[in-house]
Amino acid sequence: MITAKLLAEKCFGGWIKRFNHNSTVLNCEMTFSIFLPPAAAKTQVPAVYWLGDSGDDDASLMRIYMAQFHAAQLGLALICPDVHPRGEYVPDLTSRLGKETLPALYLNATSVPWQRHFRLFDYVQSELPGIVESHFPISSRKSICGVGWGAHGAMVLALSQPQKYSCVSGLNPRLSIVADSVEARMLALLMGDNPDAMRQYDITELLALSLTQLPVLFHQVEQGLTSVIAAGQRSVLDAAKAKGYPLELIGVREYSVTPGFIASFIGQHLKFHSLYL
């Protein structure tokens, strides 16, 4: 249930809005941002779900404004959830990991006490679309996009239930969880001693098991790309090639990992989504 409207801003003929709501899946209050294009004043429009990276929140994409410019022209709604549950009753995972910024992993925890709140997979896959489609002129046609670990989440969500999405895309995708990383420690903490549960979020395994194929587009900034991240991307590309999966990863030179990169390429991604929605 939506509990409060935090923002309503006219933008490119449409509206940026931000809301609080009580999440029954996450057992806490959550915030999401939405952009409704001008076309939404007359008819239902398809939606692109945007998943943020570590350190982001639900309004991070909206602050760039270029996404709204292109979405308004294409008649697409943008749905942006927060990247993790927050609040005084949510267990403090950052101190357990020894990090100030919590990795943005879109999964369902299975171990105590995390399983009560850290269920972003179910939240994005089911609860949030139900809220959005019941309160706004949003159709059931949707696709999913993300940045960094949000791109990982987008792939996992789409590969797990491809019938829900038309296509997938991402910017600077983190496509694998590396051993001994903070993300691997977070995964182990949330899942406990449950390797089968962990494999549900392995993109290479999901690709190998996939029966339905979705178009996938990634752009990766080459500047500062580490060998570890590149190796993870190669393993996913190899798995996609072995399966004949339509996945394209395009390297981008001269840009750095900044909001300017997202602003420069978000239009290409939204046009890509519009082809399949």
ZIKAUR-V691262 format. One record per residue. PHI is phi in degrees with one decimal (NA if undefined). NEAR is the number of other ideal C-beta (glycine too) atoms within 8 Angstrom. Layout:
phi	near
PHI	NEAR
PHI	NEAR
This chain:
phi	near
NA	4
-71.3	9
-109.5	8
-159.2	6
-95.8	8
-97.7	7
-157.0	8
-144.2	7
-128.7	7
-67.6	6
-155.2	11
49.9	9
83.5	7
-112.1	14
-135.0	9
-94.1	13
-132.0	12
-137.7	13
-136.3	12
-98.2	9
-153.7	12
-83.6	7
-97.1	12
-78.1	6
-77.0	9
-96.0	13
54.7	9
-162.9	11
-83.3	9
-121.7	14
-122.9	12
-137.9	14
-113.7	15
-142.5	14
-113.3	16
-105.9	12
-71.8	15
-55.1	9
-61.5	8
-68.4	14
-72.6	6
-118.3	4
-156.2	6
-70.4	6
-124.3	14
-73.7	13
-126.8	15
-109.6	16
-89.4	15
-112.6	13
-107.3	16
-79.4	16
-95.9	12
-56.0	10
90.4	6
-84.0	10
-138.6	8
-66.4	13
-98.7	9
-59.8	10
-66.6	13
-63.5	15
-72.2	7
-82.8	11
72.3	9
-65.2	11
-61.9	15
-66.8	14
-58.9	10
-72.4	12
-63.2	16
-62.8	14
-68.7	7
-90.8	11
71.9	11
-112.0	14
-85.8	15
-113.8	15
-118.8	16
-124.8	14
-80.0	13
-68.5	11
-88.8	15
-164.7	9
-67.2	13
-135.7	7
129.3	7
-67.2	3
-94.9	6
-85.3	9
-54.6	6
-80.5	6
-81.5	12
-63.5	9
-68.8	6
-66.1	7
-89.2	12
70.7	4
-129.2	8
-78.4	3
-109.2	7
-84.4	11
-58.1	11
-91.1	16
-107.4	14
-96.6	13
-141.9	14
-108.8	9
-67.3	11
-120.0	9
-106.0	10
-80.0	4
-95.2	5
-72.4	12
-66.6	12
-74.2	5
-120.7	13
-91.0	13
-134.1	11
-67.2	16
-59.0	13
-66.3	10
-63.1	14
-75.2	15
-72.8	11
-131.0	9
-66.5	13
-63.6	12
-58.0	14
-62.5	8
-66.8	10
-63.1	13
-71.6	10
-90.1	5
-109.7	6
-134.8	9
-76.0	8
-113.3	12
-81.3	9
-80.6	5
-75.8	7
-151.1	15
-137.9	15
-143.4	12
-145.8	15
-163.3	17
-125.6	13
60.3	14
-69.1	14
-64.9	18
-67.1	19
-60.9	19
-61.7	17
-61.6	16
-65.4	15
-62.7	15
-62.0	15
-71.6	13
-69.1	11
-72.8	10
-139.1	8
-63.7	11
-66.3	5
-88.4	8
-128.1	13
-95.6	10
-166.5	14
-137.9	14
-151.4	14
-165.0	16
-116.1	16
47.9	13
-69.9	14
-96.4	11
-104.4	11
-149.3	13
-93.3	10
-87.0	9
-56.9	4
71.4	5
-83.7	8
-64.5	8
-67.5	12
-67.1	11
-67.9	10
-64.7	13
-60.8	13
-64.8	9
-66.2	12
-74.8	14
-98.7	13
67.0	8
-85.5	4
-141.6	9
-61.6	6
-63.9	6
-65.8	8
-63.9	11
-67.0	8
-64.1	10
-114.3	11
-94.4	10
-64.0	14
-63.5	10
-69.9	8
-64.3	13
-64.3	13
-63.4	9
-91.7	6
-67.0	11
-111.9	3
-115.5	6
-106.3	8
-118.5	12
-63.8	10
-131.2	13
-130.8	12
-127.4	14
-120.0	13
-125.1	13
-68.3	12
-79.6	7
-66.0	9
80.7	6
-68.6	8
-81.3	6
-65.4	5
-67.8	7
-63.9	9
-61.8	9
-64.1	9
-64.3	12
-66.8	14
-63.0	8
-64.4	11
-70.8	14
-61.0	10
-65.1	8
-64.7	13
-66.2	12
-63.2	8
-62.1	7
-91.7	9
70.8	6
-85.0	11
-77.7	9
-116.9	9
-122.0	7
-119.9	10
-110.0	8
-77.5	6
-122.9	11
-94.9	6
75.6	4
-80.2	11
-118.3	8
-79.4	8
-142.2	7
-57.1	7
-62.6	8
-65.4	14
-62.3	14
-61.0	10
-75.5	9
-114.6	11
-63.7	14
-63.8	10
-60.4	8
-70.0	13
-67.8	14
-64.5	10
-58.5	12
-63.6	16
-63.2	10
-65.9	8
-114.0	9
-99.0	12
